[in-house]
Amino acid sequence: MNWDIDHLDLEAYLTRIGHDGPRDATPETLRAVHRAHVTAIPFENLDAVLGKGVPIDLKSVQDKLVGGRRGGYCHEHNLLLAAALERLGFAVTRHLARIRLGRPHLPRSHAVLTVGAGGARWLADAGFGGDGLVEPLPFADGAHAELGEWRWRLSLDDGFWVLHAGSAELYAFREDEPHYPADFEMANHYVATHPRSPFVSHVLAQRTIASPDGHARVRAGDLGAATARELADGLRDWIGITVTEQDAELLLGRLTA
């Protein structure tokens, strides 16, 4: 199975996320890289809303999220993170999950990772947005974590691993289903182009801020933008995404919190 990880500029990626710490394949490094990725690279779907297409080959993802200093959604984030972790020596498995959020029978459209480190496995997911993980979670039934007011828990339900955030079920997946690059291409095509995909009809953009002193998520819908100029300025100043005023005008009517 070819994920083209040799195409990754690892130094540029680590610079982009601001990680200058250890590079050994330990749980501590996994935690540091995951957290740095989530807090450095925004979650956003602007290209899907604008109809520009969202290619997920590694070169395109790297050009956008690293070189272009943009953000992305799950397929972009987690395929980039997976390549970086593998280049650092971690064993990574890529999975497709079913979003739940009160709707248990949605298609397998969300990309997640499991990672081996320190003799254990971990759930890693830098691209859920919303109330998704900030740090990896031990891949075990009942594993839980908290960060400020955020709470996460992993449970095993009839063969499905389910990630909970607070009282909500975010998504579920089976670890015994193999997934190939073509499966991610199909899932991404649905997410980026299907008329009923929320990533086509609503602007979703978020920056995660996490520190010992406070934890927050800034979303595009919170910016209070009434004009294209205000939206473009807010995306740049608060979320770290630069768009043209022309694109901001097209995005303005599709804002969502």
Stockholm file with secondary structure:
# STOCKHOLM 1.0

chainA/1-257         MNWDIDHLDLEAYLTRIGHDGPRDATPETLRAVHRAHVTAIPFENLDAVLGKGVPIDLKSVQDKLVGGRRGGYCHEHNLLLAAALERLGFAVTRHLARIRLGRPHLPRSHAVLTVGAGGARWLADAGFGGDGLVEPLPFADGAHAELGEWRWRLSLDDGFWVLHAGSAELYAFREDEPHYPADFEMANHYVATHPRSPFVSHVLAQRTIASPDGHARVRAGDLGAATARELADGLRDWIGITVTEQDAELLLGRLTA
#=GR chainA/1-257 SS CCCCGGGCCHHHHHHHHTCCSCCSSSHHHHHHHHHHHHHHSCEECHHHHTTCCCCCSHHHHIIIIIISCCCBCHHHHHHHHHHHHHHTTCEEEEEEEEECTTCTTCCEEEEEEEEEETTEEEEECSCCCTTCCSSCEESSTTCEEEETTEEEEEEEETTEEEEEETTEEEEEECTTSCCCHHHHHHHHHHHHHCTTCHHHHSBCEEEEEEETTEEEEEEGGGSCCCSHHHHHHHIIIIICCCCCHHHHHHHHTTBCC
#=GC SS_cons         CCCCGGGCCHHHHHHHHTCCSCCSSSHHHHHHHHHHHHHHSCEECHHHHTTCCCCCSHHHHIIIIIISCCCBCHHHHHHHHHHHHHHTTCEEEEEEEEECTTCTTCCEEEEEEEEEETTEEEEECSCCCTTCCSSCEESSTTCEEEETTEEEEEEEETTEEEEEETTEEEEEECTTSCCCHHHHHHHHHHHHHCTTCHHHHSBCEEEEEEETTEEEEEEGGGSCCCSHHHHHHHIIIIICCCCCHHHHHHHHTTBCC
//
